[in-house]
Amino acid sequence: MGLVGNILTFPFAPVRGVGWVVDKVRQAAEEEYYDPAPVQEELVNLERARTEGRIDEEQFARREEELLHRLEEISAYRLQQDTPPGS
């Protein structure tokens, strides 16, 4: 974009800046939400709680199923992100 284009679109610079910030916040939130490490850590803690007798088998099975489902969701999302559009 040339000098004239920059001058004419200058009043919209704050809007573009806000859009950029919103996009960065969205990206950071997605990275955090789809990070498998906390789910894996919770699975380890869940197993520890079961072996130490702090939860029974039924509670363990129910929570383990939830966590494994969450890992599948994360895996599917990451696979989708790695696939080029239109493939």
N, C-alpha and C positions, 0 to 999 in steps of 0.2 A: 504494500500500500504506500502510495506516495505521500508527499508532504501535505497536499491538499486533502487527501483522504484522512490522514491523521488529524488534521485540524477540524475537519467536519465531524469526525466521530469522537473527538475528545470529550464532549459532554457525556458520552455513554461509558467512559472509562470506569467510573465507580460501579456501574452495573456489571460490566465484564469482570471487575475485580471481585465482586460479591459472588458471582457465578463460579469463579475459579476457587474461592474459599469453600463454597458449598460442595463443590466437586471433591476437593481434598478431604473435607470432613467425611463425606460419604465413603470415599476410598478407605480412609482410616477405620471407619466403623465396620465396613465389610471385612477388612483384614482381621480385625479383632474378633468379629462374630464368627468368621469361618476359620479361625485358628484351631487346629485339632489338639494342640498341646494342653490346654486346660481340661478338655474332655478326657484325654488320656490320663492326665494326672488324677482326675476325679475317679476314673476307673481303678487306678492303683489304690487310692485311698478307700474306695469302696471294698476292694478285696481285703485290705488290711482290717477294715472294720468288721468284716465277716469272720476273718480268722481270729480276731481278738474277741469275738462274741458280742460285739456292740450292736449288731443287727442280725436278724434271723435270715434264713434262706429265702423266705418269701419276699422280704424287703429287698434283699440282695438281687434276686432274679428280676424283680420289677424295675429297680433302678438301673441295673445292668442293661436291660432291654432298652430303656430310654436313652442311655448313653451310647449304646451301639447304633441305635437309630440316628442319633445326632451325628455320629461319625460317618454314617452312610450319607447323610445329607451334606456334610462338609465335603466328602469325597466327590459326590455328584456335582456340587457347585464348582469345585476346583477343576474337575474334568471338563465341565461346560466352559470355564474360563480359558482353558487351554485349546479348545476347539475353535478354529477360525470360523467367522460368520459365513453362512451359506454352505457349510460342509455337511 
